[in-house]
Amino acid sequence: MIGSGGREHALAWRLRQGGSVERVWCAPGNGGMARLEGAECVAADVKDVPALAALGERLRADLTLVGPELPLVNGIADEYARRGLRLVGPTQQAARLEGSKAFAKEFLLRNNIPTGPLYGIYDSAGDAYSALCAVDWPCVIKADGLAAGKGVLVAPNPDDATAFIDRLMVEREFGAAGDRVLLEEALSGPELSYIVLTDGETILPLAPTRDHKRILDGNRGPNTGGMGAYSADGMLDHALEDRILETIIRPTLEGMARIRIAVFCTQV
């Protein structure tokens, strides 16, 4: 199990509930994962893909699961496949949908998949400042790259928007993730995360979830990166699930196939 957060902890805990899993190595894991019976934390840097693959070889793990986005964006699935190791996770090409919001937005628009209206994608702070003159408020500002869930702001006014663009593109708070920014129209309403496992054809939906996105009550404060996700009965009815599958999930897989993005590596 690669990662050290609550998501990885939950997966490691569940794996230990089944009788077919003899041992779980958590790289690097956390204190809670270290206390799981049959689990062991091992030192690892999730940014170092070759070292993670070498660790998988040394441990002779039957299967590796990846929690964080970064190693997937850095191509860990491809590296594991080259070494004949089994891993659950998308290819580096497919992971671009998570690793670049600009790439994902352009993909969605090109394939007529529902998404929030886009004002524009900007490579410089000056261009982004200028674009603020023509947006409606509130406006959503997004760093293009990975920022641990904290690279998005629903800006209520030009001052807050300008300050956030400064943090991203001038102060470089999130490094290369802020090389480009997206300005989008803000959407309101309840959030729903619908996650599936797929081999590019078969679709296996997981339980729907919802994030507590903002730090403060009443949807106030900055994003937390999704701390406090939960799931409950009645969150998703059959009609909405069918709509998600037909207008988002299946068109996404078809769009990936058209531009020859492999969903996962088949060499195991």
C-alpha positions as CSV (number, residue, x, y, z in Angstrom):
1,M,0.0,0.0,0.0
2,I,1.7,3.2,-1.2
3,G,0.8,6.3,0.8
4,S,0.4,7.6,4.3
5,G,-3.0,9.2,4.6
6,G,-6.5,8.2,5.9
7,R,-7.4,6.8,2.5
8,E,-4.5,4.4,2.6
9,H,-5.2,3.5,6.2
10,A,-8.8,2.6,5.4
11,L,-7.7,0.4,2.5
12,A,-5.0,-1.3,4.5
13,W,-7.4,-2.0,7.3
14,R,-10.0,-3.5,4.9
15,L,-7.4,-5.7,3.2
16,R,-6.5,-7.2,6.6
17,Q,-10.2,-8.2,7.1
18,G,-10.0,-10.8,4.3
19,G,-8.4,-14.2,4.9
20,S,-6.6,-14.2,1.5
21,V,-4.2,-11.3,2.5
22,E,-1.3,-12.5,4.6
23,R,0.6,-9.3,5.0
24,V,0.3,-5.6,4.1
25,W,3.4,-3.4,3.7
26,C,2.6,0.3,3.9
27,A,5.0,2.7,2.2
28,P,5.6,4.9,4.1
29,G,2.4,4.4,6.1
30,N,1.5,6.1,9.3
31,G,1.3,5.4,13.0
32,G,-2.2,4.0,12.8
33,M,-1.3,1.7,9.9
34,A,1.7,0.5,11.9
35,R,-0.7,-0.8,14.6
36,L,-2.7,-2.9,12.2
37,E,-2.2,-6.6,12.8
38,G,-0.3,-8.1,9.9
39,A,0.8,-4.7,8.6
40,E,4.3,-3.2,8.5
41,C,5.4,0.3,7.6
42,V,8.5,0.7,5.4
43,A,10.4,3.8,4.6
44,A,9.6,5.2,1.1
45,D,9.4,8.5,-0.8
46,V,6.2,8.5,-2.9
47,K,7.8,10.9,-5.4
48,D,10.5,8.3,-6.2
49,V,8.9,6.0,-8.7
50,P,11.9,3.8,-9.5
51,A,12.6,3.3,-5.8
52,L,9.0,2.3,-5.1
53,A,9.1,-0.2,-7.9
54,A,12.4,-1.6,-6.6
55,L,10.7,-1.9,-3.2
56,G,7.8,-3.9,-4.7
57,E,10.3,-6.2,-6.3
58,R,12.3,-6.7,-3.0
59,L,9.2,-7.4,-0.9
60,R,7.8,-9.7,-3.6
61,A,4.4,-8.2,-3.1
62,D,1.6,-9.9,-5.0
63,L,-0.3,-6.6,-5.6
64,T,0.4,-2.9,-5.0
65,L,-2.3,-0.3,-4.4
66,V,-1.6,3.4,-4.8
67,G,-3.4,6.0,-2.7
68,P,-1.8,9.4,-3.6
69,E,-2.2,11.0,-7.0
70,L,1.5,12.0,-7.3
71,P,3.1,8.6,-8.0
72,L,0.4,7.8,-10.5
73,V,1.0,11.1,-12.3
74,N,4.7,10.3,-12.2
75,G,4.1,7.0,-14.0
76,I,4.3,4.3,-11.3
77,A,1.8,2.0,-13.1
78,D,4.0,2.1,-16.2
79,E,7.1,1.4,-14.3
80,Y,5.5,-1.5,-12.4
81,A,4.3,-3.0,-15.8
82,R,7.8,-2.7,-17.2
83,R,9.1,-4.8,-14.3
84,G,6.2,-7.4,-14.5
85,L,4.7,-6.3,-11.2
86,R,1.0,-6.0,-10.5
87,L,-0.5,-2.7,-9.5
88,V,-4.0,-1.1,-9.2
89,G,-3.9,2.3,-10.8
90,P,-4.1,4.2,-14.1
91,T,-1.3,4.7,-16.6
92,Q,0.7,7.9,-16.6
93,Q,-1.3,9.1,-19.7
94,A,-4.6,8.4,-18.0
95,A,-3.5,10.0,-14.7
96,R,-3.1,13.4,-16.6
97,L,-6.9,13.7,-16.1
98,E,-6.1,14.2,-12.4
99,G,-2.7,15.8,-12.8
100,S,-3.6,18.6,-15.1
101,K,-6.9,20.5,-14.7
102,A,-6.3,22.2,-18.0
103,F,-5.9,18.9,-19.8
104,A,-9.0,17.5,-18.0
105,K,-11.1,20.6,-18.9
106,E,-10.1,20.5,-22.5
107,F,-10.8,16.7,-22.6
108,L,-14.3,17.3,-21.1
109,L,-15.2,20.1,-23.5
110,R,-13.9,18.1,-26.5
111,N,-16.0,15.1,-25.6
112,N,-19.2,17.1,-24.6
113,I,-19.0,15.8,-21.0
114,P,-20.8,18.1,-18.5
115,T,-18.4,20.5,-16.8
116,G,-18.5,24.0,-15.3
117,P,-18.2,26.8,-17.9
118,L,-14.6,27.9,-18.5
119,Y,-13.6,31.6,-18.7
120,G,-10.1,30.7,-19.8
121,I,-6.7,29.1,-19.1
122,Y,-3.8,31.5,-18.4
123,D,0.0,31.1,-18.5
124,S,0.8,34.4,-16.8
125,A,-0.4,36.3,-13.8
126,G,-0.9,39.4,-15.9
127,D,-3.3,37.6,-18.2
128,A,-5.2,36.1,-15.3
129,Y,-5.5,39.5,-13.6
130,S,-6.9,41.0,-16.8
131,A,-9.4,38.2,-17.3
132,L,-10.9,39.0,-13.9
133,C,-12.5,42.1,-15.4
134,A,-14.9,39.9,-17.4
135,V,-16.0,37.2,-14.9
136,D,-19.1,36.9,-12.7
137,W,-18.7,36.6,-9.0
138,P,-18.0,34.3,-7.3
139,C,-15.4,32.9,-9.6
140,V,-13.5,29.6,-9.3
141,I,-9.7,29.8,-9.6
142,K,-7.7,26.6,-10.1
143,A,-4.1,25.7,-10.2
144,D,-3.5,23.5,-13.2
145,G,-1.3,20.9,-11.4
146,L,-1.5,18.8,-8.2
147,A,-1.7,20.9,-5.0
148,A,-2.9,18.4,-2.4
149,G,-6.5,19.5,-2.8
150,K,-5.7,23.1,-1.8
151,G,-5.1,24.6,-5.3
152,V,-8.7,25.8,-5.8
153,L,-10.5,28.9,-4.5
154,V,-14.1,30.0,-4.9
155,A,-13.2,33.7,-4.9
156,P,-16.1,36.0,-3.8
157,N,-14.5,39.2,-5.2
158,P,-11.6,40.6,-7.3
159,D,-9.3,41.3,-4.3
160,D,-9.5,37.6,-3.1
161,A,-9.0,36.4,-6.6
162,T,-6.0,38.6,-7.2
163,A,-4.4,37.5,-3.9
164,F,-4.9,33.8,-4.8
165,I,-3.4,34.2,-8.3
166,D,-0.4,35.9,-6.6
167,R,0.0,32.9,-4.3
168,L,-0.1,30.5,-7.2
169,M,1.8,32.3,-10.0
170,V,4.0,34.9,-8.3
171,E,4.8,33.4,-4.8
172,R,4.8,29.9,-6.3
173,E,3.2,28.5,-3.1
174,F,2.5,25.2,-4.9
175,G,5.5,25.2,-7.2
176,A,5.0,24.1,-10.8
177,A,1.3,23.4,-10.1
178,G,0.7,27.1,-10.5
179,D,2.4,27.5,-13.8
180,R,-1.1,27.8,-15.3
181,V,-4.4,28.8,-13.8
182,L,-8.0,28.2,-14.9
183,L,-10.9,30.6,-14.3
184,E,-14.3,29.0,-14.2
185,E,-17.9,29.9,-13.5
186,A,-18.8,28.9,-9.9
187,L,-21.4,26.2,-9.5
188,S,-23.6,25.8,-6.5
189,G,-25.4,22.7,-5.1
190,P,-24.6,19.5,-3.2
191,E,-21.4,17.7,-4.1
192,L,-21.1,14.1,-5.0
193,S,-18.0,12.0,-5.7
194,Y,-18.7,9.0,-8.0
195,I,-15.7,6.8,-8.3
196,V,-15.4,3.6,-10.5
197,L,-12.9,0.9,-11.1
198,T,-12.5,0.1,-14.8
199,D,-10.3,-1.7,-17.3
200,G,-11.5,0.6,-20.0
201,E,-14.6,-1.4,-20.8
202,T,-16.1,-2.9,-17.6
203,I,-17.3,-0.4,-15.0
204,L,-17.4,-1.3,-11.3
205,P,-18.9,1.6,-9.3
206,L,-17.8,2.2,-5.7
207,A,-20.0,3.7,-3.0
208,P,-20.8,7.4,-3.6
209,T,-19.2,9.8,-1.2
210,R,-19.2,13.5,-0.3
211,D,-16.5,15.7,1.0
212,H,-16.5,18.4,3.7
213,K,-14.6,20.7,1.4
214,R,-14.3,23.9,3.4
215,I,-12.7,24.5,6.8
216,L,-15.6,26.4,8.4
217,D,-19.3,25.8,8.8
218,G,-21.6,27.3,6.1
219,N,-19.1,26.5,3.3
220,R,-16.7,29.2,4.5
221,G,-12.9,29.3,4.5
222,P,-10.4,27.6,2.2
223,N,-10.6,24.1,0.9
224,T,-9.2,21.4,3.1
225,G,-8.3,18.9,0.3
226,G,-11.4,16.8,1.1
227,M,-10.9,16.0,4.8
228,G,-13.9,14.2,6.3
229,A,-15.4,12.4,3.4
230,Y,-18.5,10.3,4.2
231,S,-21.1,8.1,2.5
232,A,-24.7,7.5,3.4
233,D,-27.8,5.7,2.0
234,G,-30.0,7.8,-0.1
235,M,-27.1,10.0,-1.4
236,L,-27.6,8.7,-5.0
237,D,-30.8,7.5,-6.6
238,H,-30.9,5.1,-9.6
239,A,-32.0,7.8,-12.1
240,L,-29.0,10.1,-11.2
241,E,-26.6,7.1,-11.2
242,D,-27.8,6.2,-14.7
243,R,-27.3,9.8,-15.8
244,I,-23.8,9.9,-14.4
245,L,-22.9,6.7,-16.2
246,E,-24.3,7.7,-19.5
247,T,-23.2,11.3,-19.6
248,I,-19.8,11.2,-17.8
249,I,-18.3,7.8,-17.2
250,R,-18.9,6.0,-20.5
251,P,-18.1,9.1,-22.6
252,T,-14.9,9.5,-20.6
253,L,-13.8,6.0,-21.4
254,E,-14.8,6.4,-25.1
255,G,-12.9,9.7,-25.3
256,M,-9.8,8.1,-23.8
257,A,-10.0,5.3,-26.3
258,R,-10.3,7.7,-29.2
259,I,-7.0,9.4,-28.4
260,R,-5.5,6.1,-27.4
261,I,-5.0,6.7,-23.7
262,A,-4.6,3.3,-22.0
263,V,-6.6,3.2,-18.8
264,F,-4.2,0.7,-17.2
265,C,-1.1,-1.4,-18.0
266,T,-1.9,-5.0,-19.0
267,Q,1.6,-6.4,-18.5
268,V,1.5,-8.4,-15.2
